[in-house]
C-alpha cells in the first residue's frame, strides 16, 4: 500500500473560505484582506476624528484614554477625564490648547458668606438656575468667634472641593479678621473652620482663585495696602505675601482668567493683573474701564471675559465687561435689575454670572448671560438681606 504525504493544501479547495461566520479569510490577488465588517474587529485601538477640536461635550464611549484626531490641524488629544458634558482632553500634539472646564466656574451651587448691614456669619447656598432656591447651610468661624462672629468686607475663593472666606471686619474686637475660613462643598450643611491666617488682618480685601491657590489683594488696616496674599488649597496653612498691586487700594473687585488674577480699583479706570504661574507684582491691564462708585463691588468671570459691577448711582447699575485676550477697554453688556451699592457678592456658573445682595440690605439675586450680552434678571433671594462685602464661592 502506498501512503501519500500531504504537504500543501490550496485554501481555494476548502469549502469554508469567505468572510462569513466560521469561514477562513483568504487574501486577494494583491495580498490584501477582503472587505469585512470592521465593527466586528476586537482588540483594536482607534481614534475619534473630526475637522475641529473636541469639546467638553465630546463624550468618548471608551472613556479615559480615548484618542481624538483633528483632521484639519493634525493635533492629537487624549481624554484624561470622561465626565459627561465636562470631559477633559489633553492636547498631546503641540502640547497646548487643552480642552477642560474653566476652573473658576461652578456647575451646581453658588455660596455667599458673611456680609454686613445687617452683620452676618451666614453661609448661603443657591442652585445655578433661572429660578434659584437659597438656603442657609452653615456659619463662618471668624477668628474663633463661631458661631456668633460676623464679618463684612471679607473676600472669597474656591477650590474644587471647598469654599473659602478670608479677611473682613466686625464691630467687636478683633476688628480686622486675619483668619482664612474653609467649608466643604460635599455636605448640604457645614460650618466653616479656621485653616490659616492672612499675612495681616484686614477688611475690604478682594479675592480670586487659580486651580491651586486662593488670592487676596489689597484691603484696609489703618490705611490702604497693596499686598497680594496667596494660600494653597492642597494643605491648610497660612498665606504668604507674593507681590504688590500697582498702588495701595481697598474695596476693589477681583476676577480671574485661567492664568491671571484681575483687580479693578474702585473709583478708578485702572485694572491690575497678576500672574498665577509665578509670584510677583501686578502690572497694568492694557485697557481701562469707566470709573465706578461701587466700594467692594462684585466681580465675576467667564473663561474669556471679566465682569465688574459699575456705577451704582445709575438706574440698575451697569455691568462692565473686559476681554482677557485682547485687553481692550471695557464694554457695557447690560444693567442689573436693581440699584446695588457697595458689597454685593459675585459668583459664576459656566454660562452665567450671579450678583447677590448689597449695602442697601438687598436680598435679590441677579443672573446675566455670558454668551449673549444683556441685562440682569432677578431670579431669587438670599435668606438674609446683607451687603458691605461678602465672600463668594462656587461648586
C-alpha positions as CSV (number, residue, x, y, z in Angstrom):
1,X,0.0,0.0,0.0
2,X,1.3,3.4,-1.0
3,X,0.9,6.2,1.6
4,X,0.7,9.8,0.2
5,X,2.2,12.6,2.3
6,X,0.1,15.8,2.3
7,X,2.5,18.8,2.2
8,X,0.3,21.6,0.9
9,X,-3.4,22.4,0.9
10,X,-4.8,25.0,-1.5
11,X,-7.2,27.2,0.5
12,X,-9.4,27.5,-2.6
13,X,-10.1,23.8,-2.3
14,X,-11.7,24.2,1.1
15,X,-15.5,24.8,1.4
16,X,-15.3,27.2,4.4
17,X,-13.5,30.1,2.7
18,X,-15.0,33.6,2.8
19,X,-16.0,36.4,5.2
20,X,-19.0,34.8,6.9
21,X,-19.1,33.2,10.3
22,X,-16.7,30.3,10.8
23,X,-15.0,31.0,7.4
24,X,-11.3,31.1,6.7
25,X,-10.3,34.5,5.2
26,X,-8.2,34.3,2.0
27,X,-6.0,37.2,0.9
28,X,-6.9,38.5,-2.6
29,X,-4.5,38.7,-5.6
30,X,-3.0,41.9,-4.1
31,X,-2.3,40.1,-0.8
32,X,-4.9,42.2,0.9
33,X,-7.7,41.1,3.3
34,X,-11.1,41.3,1.6
35,X,-13.7,43.7,2.8
36,X,-15.0,42.7,6.2
37,X,-17.3,44.3,8.8
38,X,-14.9,46.5,10.8
39,X,-17.3,46.8,13.7
40,X,-16.7,43.1,14.4
41,X,-13.0,43.5,14.9
42,X,-11.8,43.5,18.5
43,X,-8.6,44.4,20.3
44,X,-8.1,47.5,18.1
45,X,-7.1,51.0,19.3
46,X,-8.8,53.6,17.1
47,X,-9.0,57.4,17.4
48,X,-12.1,59.6,17.2
49,X,-11.7,62.2,14.4
50,X,-13.3,65.3,13.1
51,X,-12.3,68.5,11.3
52,X,-12.3,70.5,14.6
53,X,-11.1,70.1,18.2
54,X,-13.0,68.1,20.7
55,X,-15.3,70.0,23.2
56,X,-16.4,69.4,26.8
57,X,-19.4,67.6,25.4
58,X,-17.4,65.2,23.2
59,X,-18.3,62.1,25.2
60,X,-16.0,59.1,24.4
61,X,-17.6,55.7,24.5
62,X,-14.4,54.1,25.7
63,X,-13.8,56.6,28.4
64,X,-10.4,57.7,29.7
65,X,-7.5,57.1,27.3
66,X,-9.6,57.6,24.1
67,X,-7.7,59.3,21.3
68,X,-9.0,62.1,19.2
69,X,-7.5,63.5,16.0
70,X,-8.3,66.9,14.5
71,X,-8.1,66.2,10.7
72,X,-7.6,69.9,9.9
73,X,-4.8,70.8,12.2
74,X,-3.3,67.4,12.9
75,X,-3.5,67.9,16.6
76,X,-4.0,64.8,18.8
77,X,-5.9,64.7,22.1
78,X,-6.2,62.1,24.9
79,X,-9.2,62.0,27.2
80,X,-8.0,62.2,30.8
81,X,-11.4,62.7,32.5
82,X,-14.5,61.2,31.0
83,X,-17.3,63.1,32.8
84,X,-20.3,63.5,30.5
85,X,-20.6,67.1,29.4
86,X,-17.4,68.1,31.2
87,X,-14.7,65.9,29.6
88,X,-11.1,66.9,29.8
89,X,-9.0,66.4,26.6
90,X,-5.2,66.8,26.9
91,X,-3.5,68.1,23.7
92,X,-0.6,65.8,23.0
93,X,0.1,67.3,19.6
94,X,1.6,70.7,20.1
95,X,1.2,70.2,23.8
96,X,-1.1,73.2,24.3
97,X,-4.7,74.1,23.8
98,X,-6.1,71.6,26.3
99,X,-9.9,71.3,26.4
100,X,-11.1,71.4,30.0
101,X,-13.9,73.1,32.1
102,X,-12.9,76.6,33.2
103,X,-11.6,76.2,36.7
104,X,-13.4,79.2,38.1
105,X,-16.9,78.1,37.1
106,X,-19.4,76.2,39.2
107,X,-21.8,73.6,37.8
108,X,-24.2,73.1,40.8
109,X,-24.2,75.8,43.5
110,X,-23.2,79.3,44.5
111,X,-22.2,80.4,48.0
112,X,-22.4,83.8,49.6
113,X,-20.8,84.0,53.1
114,X,-20.8,86.8,55.7
115,X,-21.7,90.4,54.9
116,X,-22.7,93.5,56.7
117,X,-25.7,95.9,57.3
118,X,-27.1,93.5,58.7
119,X,-23.9,91.9,60.0
120,X,-23.9,88.2,59.3
121,X,-22.0,85.0,59.7
122,X,-24.4,83.1,57.4
123,X,-23.2,80.9,54.5
124,X,-26.0,80.9,52.0
125,X,-26.1,78.4,49.1
126,X,-28.3,78.6,46.0
127,X,-28.6,76.4,42.9
128,X,-27.5,77.7,39.5
129,X,-30.8,78.2,37.8
130,X,-33.2,80.7,36.3
131,X,-35.2,80.3,39.5
132,X,-32.9,79.8,42.4
133,X,-33.6,78.3,45.8
134,X,-31.4,79.7,48.6
135,X,-30.8,78.0,51.9
136,X,-28.6,78.8,55.0
137,X,-26.1,75.9,55.1
138,X,-23.7,77.0,57.8
139,X,-21.8,79.7,59.6
140,X,-18.4,81.3,59.3
141,X,-15.7,80.8,62.0
142,X,-14.1,84.2,62.1
143,X,-11.1,84.4,64.4
144,X,-12.6,81.9,66.9
145,X,-15.9,83.7,67.3
146,X,-18.0,81.0,65.8
147,X,-21.0,80.7,65.7
148,X,-21.6,84.3,66.8
149,X,-18.9,86.0,64.7
150,X,-20.0,88.3,61.9
151,X,-18.0,89.8,59.1
152,X,-18.2,92.2,56.2
153,X,-15.6,93.4,53.8
154,X,-14.4,89.8,53.5
155,X,-13.4,88.0,50.3
156,X,-13.8,84.5,48.8
157,X,-12.1,81.8,46.8
158,X,-13.0,78.3,45.6
159,X,-11.1,75.1,45.1
160,X,-12.9,72.1,43.5
161,X,-14.0,70.8,46.9
162,X,-14.1,73.8,49.3
163,X,-15.2,77.4,49.6
164,X,-13.0,80.0,51.5
165,X,-13.7,83.3,53.2
166,X,-10.9,85.5,54.5
167,X,-10.4,88.9,56.0
168,X,-13.2,91.2,56.8
169,X,-14.4,93.4,59.7
170,X,-16.6,93.2,62.7
171,X,-17.7,95.9,65.2
172,X,-16.3,93.9,68.1
173,X,-12.7,93.0,68.9
174,X,-10.8,91.8,66.9
175,X,-11.9,94.3,64.4
176,X,-10.0,93.1,61.3
177,X,-10.2,89.4,60.7
178,X,-7.0,87.6,59.9
179,X,-8.4,84.1,59.6
180,X,-8.9,82.0,56.5
181,X,-12.2,80.1,56.9
182,X,-13.0,77.0,54.9
183,X,-16.2,74.9,54.4
184,X,-16.8,71.8,52.4
185,X,-19.0,71.5,49.2
186,X,-19.7,67.8,49.9
187,X,-22.2,68.4,52.6
188,X,-25.5,70.3,52.4
189,X,-24.8,71.7,55.9
190,X,-21.4,72.5,57.2
191,X,-19.9,75.3,59.3
192,X,-16.6,76.8,58.3
193,X,-13.3,76.0,60.2
194,X,-10.3,78.2,60.7
195,X,-7.5,76.7,58.5
196,X,-4.9,79.5,58.4
197,X,-4.2,83.2,58.6
198,X,-3.6,86.1,56.1
199,X,-0.3,87.9,56.4
200,X,-2.3,90.6,58.3
201,X,-5.9,91.0,59.3
202,X,-7.7,93.5,57.1
203,X,-11.1,94.4,55.6
204,X,-12.2,95.3,52.1
205,X,-9.9,92.7,50.7
206,X,-10.7,91.2,47.3
207,X,-10.3,87.6,46.3
208,X,-9.9,85.2,43.3
209,X,-8.7,81.7,42.6
210,X,-6.3,79.7,40.5
211,X,-6.6,76.0,40.2
212,X,-4.2,75.5,43.2
213,X,-4.4,78.7,45.3
214,X,-6.6,81.4,46.7
215,X,-5.5,85.0,46.4
216,X,-6.4,88.1,48.5
217,X,-5.5,91.5,47.1
218,X,-5.5,95.0,48.7
219,X,-7.5,95.9,51.7
220,X,-7.6,98.3,54.6
221,X,-5.9,98.1,58.0
222,X,-5.2,101.6,59.4
223,X,-4.8,102.7,55.8
224,X,-5.0,101.0,52.3
225,X,-2.5,98.3,51.5
226,X,-1.1,96.9,48.2
227,X,-0.3,93.3,49.4
228,X,-1.2,90.3,47.3
229,X,-1.6,87.3,49.6
230,X,-1.6,83.7,48.4
231,X,-2.6,80.4,50.2
232,X,-2.7,76.8,49.0
233,X,-5.8,74.6,48.5
234,X,-3.9,71.3,49.0
235,X,-2.9,72.0,52.6
236,X,-4.4,74.0,55.4
237,X,-1.8,76.7,56.0
238,X,-1.1,80.5,56.3
239,X,-1.0,82.8,53.4
240,X,2.3,84.3,52.1
241,X,2.9,87.8,50.6
242,X,3.7,87.1,46.9
243,X,3.6,90.6,45.4
244,X,2.0,94.0,45.3
245,X,-0.7,95.8,43.4
246,X,0.4,98.8,41.3
247,X,-1.0,101.0,44.1
248,X,-2.3,100.6,47.6
249,X,-6.1,100.2,47.4
250,X,-9.1,98.7,49.2
251,X,-12.6,97.7,48.2
252,X,-11.7,96.7,44.7
253,X,-13.3,94.0,42.6
254,X,-11.5,90.8,41.6
255,X,-12.0,88.1,38.9
256,X,-9.7,85.8,37.1
257,X,-8.8,84.0,33.8
258,X,-7.1,80.7,33.7
259,X,-3.7,82.4,34.0
260,X,-4.1,85.7,35.8
261,X,-6.0,87.5,38.6
262,X,-7.5,90.9,37.8
263,X,-8.1,93.7,40.3
264,X,-10.4,96.6,39.4
265,X,-9.7,99.6,41.6
266,X,-12.9,101.2,43.0
267,X,-13.3,104.8,41.9
268,X,-10.7,104.4,39.1
269,X,-10.5,103.4,35.5
270,X,-7.3,101.3,36.1
271,X,-7.2,97.5,36.2
272,X,-4.3,95.5,37.7
273,X,-3.4,91.9,36.7
274,X,-1.0,89.4,38.3
275,X,0.2,86.1,37.1
276,X,-0.6,82.7,38.7
277,X,2.4,80.9,37.3
278,X,5.0,83.0,39.0
279,X,4.8,85.1,42.2
280,X,5.4,88.8,41.6
281,X,3.9,92.3,41.5
282,X,0.9,93.2,39.5
283,X,1.1,95.1,36.2
284,X,-1.4,97.3,34.4
285,X,-4.1,95.7,32.2
286,X,-3.9,97.1,28.7
287,X,-7.3,98.7,28.6
288,X,-9.3,100.7,31.1
289,X,-12.9,100.9,32.3
290,X,-15.1,103.8,33.2
291,X,-15.0,105.0,36.9
292,X,-17.1,103.3,39.5
293,X,-18.7,104.4,42.7
294,X,-19.1,100.8,44.0
295,X,-16.9,100.0,47.0
296,X,-16.1,96.3,47.4
297,X,-18.3,95.5,44.4
298,X,-18.9,92.2,42.8
299,X,-16.6,90.7,40.2
300,X,-17.4,87.6,38.2
301,X,-16.0,85.9,35.1
302,X,-16.4,83.5,32.2
303,X,-13.4,81.7,30.6
304,X,-12.8,84.6,28.2
305,X,-14.1,87.8,29.9
306,X,-14.2,89.5,33.3
307,X,-17.2,91.3,34.6
308,X,-17.4,94.2,37.1
309,X,-20.4,96.0,38.6
310,X,-20.1,99.7,37.9
311,X,-21.9,103.0,38.6
312,X,-24.4,102.1,41.4
313,X,-25.9,105.6,41.0
314,X,-27.3,104.8,37.6
315,X,-30.6,103.0,37.1
316,X,-30.0,99.3,37.7
317,X,-26.2,99.7,38.0
318,X,-24.2,98.9,34.9
319,X,-22.2,95.8,34.1
320,X,-18.7,96.3,32.7
321,X,-17.0,93.6,30.6
322,X,-13.4,93.2,29.7
323,X,-11.6,90.8,27.4
324,X,-8.8,88.7,28.9
325,X,-7.2,88.1,25.5
326,X,-7.3,91.5,23.8
327,X,-7.1,93.7,26.9
328,X,-9.2,96.4,25.3
329,X,-11.4,99.0,27.1
330,X,-14.5,97.7,28.8
331,X,-17.9,97.5,27.2
332,X,-21.3,97.7,28.8
333,X,-23.3,94.5,28.0
334,X,-26.2,95.5,30.2
335,X,-27.5,96.7,33.6
336,X,-28.7,94.9,36.7
337,X,-32.4,94.6,37.6
338,X,-32.0,96.8,40.7
339,X,-29.6,99.5,42.0
340,X,-26.9,98.0,44.2
341,X,-24.5,99.9,46.4
342,X,-21.3,98.5,48.0
343,X,-20.6,95.0,49.0
344,X,-22.5,92.7,46.6
345,X,-21.4,89.1,46.1
346,X,-20.3,87.8,42.7
347,X,-20.2,84.2,41.5
348,X,-20.4,82.3,38.3
349,X,-21.5,79.1,36.6
350,X,-20.1,78.1,33.2
351,X,-22.6,80.3,31.3
352,X,-24.0,82.9,33.7
353,X,-22.9,85.5,36.3
354,X,-24.7,85.9,39.5
355,X,-24.8,89.1,41.7
356,X,-26.4,88.9,45.2
357,X,-27.0,91.4,48.0
358,X,-25.8,94.9,48.5
359,X,-25.1,97.6,51.2
360,X,-28.7,98.7,50.9
361,X,-29.6,95.3,52.6
362,X,-30.9,93.7,49.4
363,X,-31.9,90.0,49.2
364,X,-32.3,89.9,45.4
365,X,-30.0,87.7,43.3
366,X,-29.4,88.8,39.7
367,X,-28.4,86.5,36.8
368,X,-27.0,87.5,33.4
369,X,-25.7,85.6,30.4
370,X,-22.1,85.3,29.4
371,X,-22.9,84.1,25.8
372,X,-25.2,87.0,24.9
373,X,-24.9,90.5,26.2
374,X,-28.0,91.6,28.1
375,X,-29.5,92.9,31.4
376,X,-29.5,91.1,34.7
377,X,-32.7,89.3,35.8
378,X,-34.0,88.9,39.4
379,X,-34.0,85.1,39.9
380,X,-34.3,84.7,43.7
381,X,-33.4,85.9,47.1
382,X,-30.8,85.4,49.9
383,X,-32.0,84.1,53.2
384,X,-30.9,87.3,54.8
385,X,-30.5,90.7,53.1
386,X,-27.0,92.0,53.5
387,X,-24.0,93.7,51.8
388,X,-20.9,95.6,52.8
389,X,-18.7,92.9,51.3
390,X,-19.4,89.1,51.1
391,X,-17.3,86.1,50.2
392,X,-18.4,84.4,47.0
393,X,-17.6,80.8,46.0
394,X,-19.0,78.2,43.6
395,X,-19.1,74.5,43.1
